[in-house]
Amino acid sequence: MTPLAELFPDGDYRFQLAMRRGEPREFFQPQDATGRVLAERARWLAAEPARHAALRPEGEPLLAEFAELCAGWKLTTEKTLLGLGAALEPDFLLLSPDATGAFCLRGGALCFPTGWALAEKIGHPLDFIHGAVPGLNAALASPIHQFLARLKPSTAFLRDNWGLTATDELNLHPARKLPPPDLPTGPDRLWLRVEHQALVALPHSGGVVFGLRIALHRLDHVARDPAAAAGLRRALATMPADVAVYKRLEMVRALVISWL
């Protein structure tokens, strides 16, 4: 996984499509020796399958192709959406272009969303999905489309996204109504939530698998890493106000900066 200090570029906060190459199997293979991640995934998929997994007809060939890849990587022989969702530690989303070339969300298993609902986004193009993030489409819509259109199989392209939460829960589905960071609080009651992402082209369909793996770091532990603390402090200090509101950081941003 990415070292904490490398999550924060050497500069002010900005949207950027910074990618690095990786191995698809390595991203999707088990990393949690305790088994707790898979146990929690199985629990959510059993209790609320419609909330955490969905598939449009256009996504069926993408799912079949992804299942073939997973079998080839010797990760699982599961072929169904719920089976794959319970067998793999990362969440996965399935994308493919529509008639205009715009990549649309066709389905996936999303047990650990960071504040969004799969049911509200499925079937829509990425511009719609990213529209809730202030400034993201203006900065990256065109580069994202070009990148996905040129993506080649056999390589995972990795990136990271981060935020702060007031809980170490993995599942932040909006229906759970978990509270955002608020005052009063302390560095032992806030977490740096990192979404490690992987984009993998499917070899036959022209689709893309978007993998998401969550890591949580309690803020008082992050503060002990001087480079990570400095990077987070600068990112928070230079983050546009509307982005801080979107990320639900506005109540604690100044306090966290003072701690770091």
N, C-alpha and C positions, 0 to 999 in steps of 0.2 A: 504494500500500500504506500501511497505518497507520504513522505515525511511531512509533519505538520507545517514546518517552516516553508515548504514548497507550495503550499496551498495559496499563499499570498504573494502575488508578483511584486517585484521591486518597483513600486510606483503607486499612484493613486488608484482608487477603486474604479474599475471599468469592466464592461462586458467584453469578453474576448473568447475566441474559439481556439484555445490552446490545447493541442492534442499531442499525445505521445503514443508510440506504437507498443503493442503488447500481444500476448498470446491469448486467443479466445478461450481455450480450455483452462488456462491458468486463472482467468477471471471468474469463470463459472464453477470451477471445482471447489469442493468443501474447504473452508478455512477455519470453521468454528469447531474446535475439538470437543467442546462440551455438548454439542448437539442441540443447544437451546434454540438456536435460530430456526432450524428445521422443525423443531417441536412447535414453536410459536407459529410458523407458517402453516403447518398442518391444522393447528387449532383455529386460526382465522378462516382458512378455506373451508373447514368443516362447518363452522358456526355461521358464517356469512358469505357463502360462495358467490352470490350475485354481486356483492359489494366489492369483492377483491379479485374477481376474475371475469372476463368478458371476451367474446370473440364474434366479430362480424363474419359473414360468409366470405368476404374478400380475404380474411385472415386465415382461413382454414389451410390453404396451401403453404402459407408462411409458417404456421404452427407445425405442419408435417415436416417441412424442411428443417426447421430448428430441432425437432425431435430427432431427425436423422443425424444432425451434427452432434447432438448430445450423446447419442449412442456410439457414434464414431470416436468421440472423445472418451468413451468408457465412463461416462458420468451417470447415466441412467438409461433404461430401456423404456421408460414411460413415454406414451404418445399422446395422451389427452392433456387438455389445458390444465385441469386440476391436478392431474398426476405430475406433470412437469413443475407446476407451481409449488407442489409440496416436496419435490425431490431436489430442487435447486435452491441454494441459499440466496442468490440474488433475485430480485424482481426482474421481470423481463416484459418489454413492450414490443409489439410487432408493427412495423411501418411499411407502407408501400406507396408508390406514386399513383395518383389518379390520372384521368384522361388529360389533364393540363400539365402533368408532371409534378404537381404539388404532393409532397409526402403527407400521408394521412395515417392516423392511428387506427389500426384494424383490430387490435385486441391485446391481451396480455394477462399476466398474473401480477397484481400489485398489492402485496400484503402490507408493505411498509411505506405508504405514501407520505410525502412531506407536505401535508396540508391541502391535497387536492383529491378529487374523486374521479376514478376511472370512468364511471358512468356518464359524467358530464363532458368528457373529452373524446370518448371513442367515436370514430367516424369522421372527426374533424381534422382539417389540415394543421400543420405545425404553427402557421401564423395565428390561427385561432387559439390554439393551446397556449402559445407564448404571449398572447395579447394581454394577459393579466399582469405581466411583469413590465413595469414602467421602463420604457426605453429599449427593451430587448429587441423587439422587431426592427426598430430603426437602426440599431447597431449591427445586428447579426442575421436578420432574416435571409438576405441574399447569400452571405457566406455559408450559412447552414445548408441552404438548398443546394448550392454548388458542391459542397463537400459530400452530401449524401448521394447526389447524382453520380459522383465520380468514385464512390467507395468500392473497393475491390475485396473479394472474399479472402479468407485465410488469415487476415490480420485484424486484431482488435485495436481500435483507436480509443484511447483512454483520456478522460478529463475528470475534473472534480468540481463540485459545487458545495457551498457551505452556508450555514446559518446558525443561530443560537436558539436553544429551546429551554423551557423550564421543566423539562422531564427527560428521563432516559428511556421513555417508551419508544419502541421502534415504529409502531403503527400510529401515525398522526392523521388518520382519516378525519376530514372535517366533521363527520357525523358523530365522532366521539367527543367533540367540543372540549378538547384539552386546552387549558388556559395558556396564553402566550407569556413570555417573560414580563414580569411586572414588579413594581416596588411594593414593599421592601423585599430585598433578595440578597444573596451572597454568592461568592464564586463557587461555593460547594453546592449551590442549588441551580446552577446554569450549566448547560452542556453545549459544546461546539459539535454540531451535527454535520457530518461530512457525507455527502452523497457521491460515492465513487461510481463513475459512469463508464460504460463501454459501448461502442458502436461496432457492430459486426455485420458485414454484408452477407446475405444469403446467396449461395452460388448459382442458383438456377432461376429464381422467381423475380429477381430485381428488388426484393424486399430487404429490410434491415431489421436486425434485432438490437434493441436498446436495453442494455443491462444496467441495473442499479443496485448497488450494495451500500448499506448504511454502516457508518462507524460513529461512535459517540465518545467524546472526550470531555470529562468534567473540567470546567473552566479553571479551577484552581490548579489542576495538573497542567493545563496548557500554559498558564502564567509562569510556570517554572522553567519553560523552554524559552530562553531570551529571544531567539530568532523568530519563533512562532508568535510570541507575545508582541513583538515589535511589528510584525506583519499584520496581525489582527488589529492592533491599535490603529495603524495607518489606514487600513481598509475601512474600519468603522468611522474614523474621523473624516474620511473623504467620500463616504457613500452618499449619494444624493438623497435628500429627505424623502422623496416619494418611494425610493427603493427601500429605505429603512422602514417605512410604514408598511409596504408590501410584505417585507420579511418579519414584520411584527417585532421590531427591535427598538422602536422609537422611545419606549418608556425607560429602557435600561441602557441605551447606547452611551450616554455621557458617563454613567456610573462605571460601566465596563471599561471604558477608555481610561478612567482614573485608576482602576485596579491594575491595568496593564502597564 
